[in-house]
């Protein structure tokens, strides 16, 4: 611990000089309520980051303890553990009444010196903690990560309840291109192609698939009032669709079918209830988006064409001027 005469000096030291708190030199309480100060702290580009400012009295009054460290508060990590009963922190024993956390950190307060007897804590400001003048130790954490939430919902370690907060989206994913026809003549040619496509994929909840190949298209949006989601667990999905159409292929081009399976994306609020605390708390609320192949949705199929490569011209044009290829 390093002591300073003025509030702005402590903030400058804790933030590596990246935060100017001089407007609040005589008014730390004003800084606690200031959006300008909060934005400055949360958007600092310094390696040193302010995690929390603890205050001696309710409503952010009295002396201030600026808690800092290196790097952001990453979810599922603990940045600072401090026993206030030991020097040089001894003056702050049983003296914290309010606090303001920053940079997404959770400031946890305990009435025992070894992080026992949770008084309370959160990642939002508290003008009056539950049991004032009782804090003997502090922990700064990044809270519960989405990955831990998903694993705990799947394993049953956390009892999970899901509430939809947005539309359930149906979007194509995992695009795949298949060359189906060619035209080696000097004039456009109508080519008929008829075949049933079958696409099989294995997906997991919580894993977003990306569209990397083919022409993106949007499947219809649907609204579901209730939906039970389970994270984890691989499962397979197989979707079939008949493509039967005539397409005009330009000279020296190949026809391509781009197909995709439809993925369901659900955004909602997960309420996790832990019998044994997780990151010091029994209850966590997490807003997350889960993805899953929609087994009941039709496959997206889009026709495209492009000029032949030299290798394709040598291969196809030696067989016939115009032709089709079966999709394997």
N, C-alpha and C positions, 0 to 999 in steps of 0.2 A: 504494500500500500504506500502511496505517495500523497502527502497532504499539500493543499494549496490554500492561499488566502481567498481567492476569488473563484467563483463557479466556472467562468469562461476559461480560466487557466487549467482546471481539471479536465474540462471537455477537450481542450486543445491537446493536452498530453494523451488522453485516452484515445483520441481519434487520429493520432499521428499528425496533428496540425491541419487536418482536412476539414474540420468543422469550426466555424467562427461563431462563438456564443457570446461575443462582446455585447450585443444588444441586451442580453439577459444577465450581465455581470452581477447586478444587484437584485435580480428577480428570477431565480431558478424555477419558481412556480409558474411564471409566465412562459418559460421555455417548455415546461411540461405540457402546457395547453396550446403551444404554438405549432400549427401545421408547417410553417416555414422551418422551424428548428427540426421537427420530426423528419421532414423530407431531406434536409441537409444531412442528418445522421444516417438515415436509411440508404441514401445514395452516395455515401462517401466512397471514394476510389482508393482509400488507404487500406493496407493490409491490416492495420489496427482497426477494429470495429467496436463501437459501443454496444454492449448487450443489454444493459439495463441501468437506470438511475434510481437508486433507492433513497427515500426521504425519511428524515427523523420524525416528522409529524404528519397527521392526516392532511389530505388535500395538497400534497407536494410542498409542504412547508418545512422550515428548519434546515439543518445541514443536509448535504447531498453526498451520496456515495456513488461514484461513477464506476460501473463494472465494465471492463473491457477485455478483449482478447484478440488473437490473430485469426482472421478468416470469418466466414459467415457461420451462422448456427445451422448446420446441416441436419435434416430430419434424422431421427434415431441416433443422435450423438449427444454427448455431454461435453460442454466446453469449459465450465468453471465449477469447481467444488471448493467451497471456502468455509472453514470453521471460524466463526466470528469470535469464539472464545480464546483464540490464540493470537499472539502479537504477529503483525502489527494491526490486527483488526479488532482488538479487544474493546475499543471504545464503542463499537457498533453493536455489541451484544445487547439484545433486548431493547433496541432503539428504533427499529424500522416500523413505520406505520403506513407508508404508501410507496408505490413504485410505478415506473413507466418502462416497459420493455421495448426494445428496438430490434430492427433487422430480423424480424420473425422469431425472435427468441422467446422461450418460456422462462420466466423467473419464478423459481420454486422456493418457498420459505418453510423452514422446519424449526420446531421449538427444542430440538435436541441437537447437540453439536455434531452428530454423526449421520445427518440426513434422515433422522427418524422423527415421527410425530409431525406429519405434514399439516402446516397451517393453511396453506393455499398458494395458488400461483396460476399464472396464465400468460398468454402472449398479448394481452390487452391491458391498458392502464387500469390501475386500482387506486382510487383516492383514499381507500380505507381497507386494510387487510382484515381478515376475519378475526384474528386475535392480535391486537396491537401490542407492541413492546414485548414480543415473545420470541422473535427470530434469533436463533443461535447459529444457524448454518444456512447457506444458500447453494442452490444448484441452478446453472443456466443450461438449458437443453434446447434442441431443435424440435422437440415434440415427436409425435408418431408419424412415420413415413407412410406414403401410399403403399409401398411394397410390403411393409410389415402388416398394414391393415388388411391387404388382400390375403396374405398367408394366414393371418389369424382368423379371418372370416371363413376361409376354406377349411382350416384345421379344427375349428370350433373353439379355439382358445378364447376368442372374443365372440360373444353373442351379438350377431349382426342383424339389424333391421334396416330395410331399404325403402326410401321414399323417392319417387321420381321428381325431378325438379325441372326437366326440360323434355322436349319432344324426343321420342326414340327415332333416330335417323337410320335409314337403310341406304348404304352407299356401296358401290362396286369396289372390289379390292382384288389383289393378287391377279393382275391382268396377265394374259398369255396370248402370244401371237402365233397363228398357224397360217402358213402359205397354202392357198387352196386352188389358185388358177394362174394362167399366164397367157400372154398374147404376143407372139413373135412376128405378127404381120405388120403392115404399114398402115392399117386402118383400124378403127375401133371395132371390137368384137363383143357380142353379147354371149356371156357364159353362164350356164345354169349350174347351180351347185345345190345339192340336197344331202344333208347328213345330220345325224343327231350327235351333239356334243355332250360329253360327260366330263364334269370337272369335280375332282375330289381334293379336299384340303383338310389339314389338321390344324386346329387353332386352340388357343387358350384364352379364357377371359382375362381382360386387363392388358392384353398384348395388341397394340395397334398395328395393323397391316398397312403397308404403304403402296400407292399406285405408282409404279415405276415404268411400266411399258404399256403402249396402246393408247387409245383415245378415252379420256375420262368421260363418264356419263353418270347421271344421277338417277338412282332408282326412286320410286315414289316414297314420299314421307308418310309415316303412319303415326298415330297417337295411341298409346296404350295407357290405360288408367292404373294398372298394376303389373308388376313384373318381378319375378323372383330371380335373383342373380346369384351365382356362385362363382367365386374366384378360383383359379387353379383348375387342374384336371384337364388333360388333353381329351379331345373328342373329334371324331371324323364327321365330315359332311360331304355328301355326293349329290350333285345337282345335274340334271340333264335337260337339254333343250334342242328341238329340231330347228335347223336353219335351212329353209327351202326358198330360194330366190334366184332371179337372173340379174346379173350385174354387167354393166358395160365396161370392159377393160380397155384402156387406152393403149396405143401401140407401144411395144417394148416395155410393158409393165406387168407386174404380178399383183394378184388380188390376195388380200390378207383378211382373215377373220380374227378379231380381237375379242376374247371372251373373259369374263370375270364372274366371280361368285359374289353374292350380295352379303355385306357385313352389317350387322346390327350394332349401333353404338347407342348406349344408354347412359345418360348423365343423371346422377342422383345423389342424395345425401345418405351416407351410411352411418348409422348410430351403433357404435361398438361399446359393449358392456363387458368389462373384465372383472371376474371374481377376485383375482389378484391384480393389483394395480399394474399398469403398463406405463412406463415413464411417469411414475408417481400419481397417475390418475386412474380411477375406475371407469370413467366415461370419456369417449372421444367421438367427435362428429367430423366426418371426412366427406368432402365433395369430390367425387371421382367419376371418370368415364370408363365404362367397360365395353369391350368389343367381342362379338361372337358371330360366326357365320350363321346367317339366317337360313335354317334348313327348309323353310316353307316358301322361300322367295325364288322366283325364276332367275335364271342366269342371264347376265347382260351379254349381248352379242352385238358387235359393231363391225361393219365392213369398211375396209380401207384399201388403197392401192398405192404402189410406188414403182419407180423405174427399176428394172432388173439390174442386178450386178453382173459383171462379166462371167462369173462362175455360174450364176443361174441361167444366163443366156446360153452358155455352152451346154448345160445339162438339159434344160427343158426344150430348147429349140431343136435339139438333135432328136427328140422324141416326136414332137408334132408342132405345128404352127400355133395351135390353140389347144388348151387342155386344162384338166382339173386334177388335183391331187387329194387323195384321201387323207383325212386327219387321223393320225394314229392314236 
